[in-house]
């Protein structure tokens, strides 16, 4: 599978540019450019910023913005869907606490029922 990070890195190196040169021209932080070139999208501020960074970087390098954005969206969406369960459900320590709260509620309801009668 072709990755957008590979396109960017290869094209930048082919043109003999450094990350700092690209950062000055595009006004994108070098850390974000490095994250894009390494495919470390979790280091980017948000998906909206990441999309803008990819668009600007592609335009600067003379690459097709639509193609780079399509590749980026495919990679970014794939990275986000790797976790099946939310973080709270993946830990087994969360379940006993919820069960105990349920037992407390049942016990209080039983006491209230006995107190009324």
N, C-alpha and C positions, 0 to 999 in steps of 0.2 A: 504494500500500500504506500503510495506516495504521500509524504507529509509536507505540510506547508513550511514547517521549520527547516526542512532540507532545502526547499526552493530558496528561501530567504538567505540561508547561510551560504549556499553555493553561489548564488548570484552576487551577494556582497563580496565574497572572496574573489570571484571572477573579475569584478570591477576594481579590485584592489582597495576596498574601503575598510576602515576599522569601525568598530562599534561606536567609538567616540565621534567619528566623523558623521556617521549616520544619525547619532543622537542630536548633534548640533543642527543638522539640516532638517530633521523631522520634528524636533522639540519633544522627543520621547526619551525618557530616562534610559540610560544604558542598562540598568538592571532589568527593565521591562523588555528591552530589545533582546537581551541575553535569554530571558525567560521564554520569549517567543521562539528564538532560534533553537532552544533546547527542548521545546515542547512542554515546558513547565507552566501550564496555563493557570494553575492554582496560585501562582505568585503574582498574577495580574490583579488589579484592583476590583474589577467587575466585568461582566460579559459585555456591557456597553462600551467601556473603555477598551477592552481587548479587541472588539470589533473595529473600533476606530483606529487603534494602533496598527492592526493588520492592514486595514485599508490604506493608511498613510505610508506604511512601510512598502507595500506593494507598489503604490504610485511612485514613490521615490526611486525604487529599483527598476521601474519600467515594466513591471509584471502586470498581468491581467488582474485587476481588482476583483472582478466577479469570480474568477477561477480560484484565487487565493482565499477569498471569503468563503466560498463553498467548501474548500478543503478544510479551512479552519473550523467552520461550523460542524463539519463531520467529526473532526478530532475533538473539539470542545464538548460536543454532545456525548460522544463516546466516553470521555473522561468523567462526565457528570453522572452517567448511568451505571457506573461500575458498582456503586453501593446499592444493594437491593433494599435493605432495611434502613430506616432512620437510625441515628446514633443511639437514641434512647432504647430502642428495641433490640439492638445487637448485644447489649450487656445483660447477662442473666441476673445480675444483682438487682435490677430494677423490678423484677417480678415479685419477689417475696414481700417487698414493702407495700406494694399495691394490694396483695392478698391480705396482709395484716390490717390494712385500713378497712377492707371489706369486712373482716371479722369484727373489728371494733364497731362498725356501723350496725351490724346484725346484733351484737351484744347490747348496744345502747337501745336499739329498737325493742329488743326483748325485755329489757329492764323497764322501759317506758310502758310497754304493754302490761307488765305485771303491776306496775305502780298504779295504773288506771283502774285495774280490777282488784 
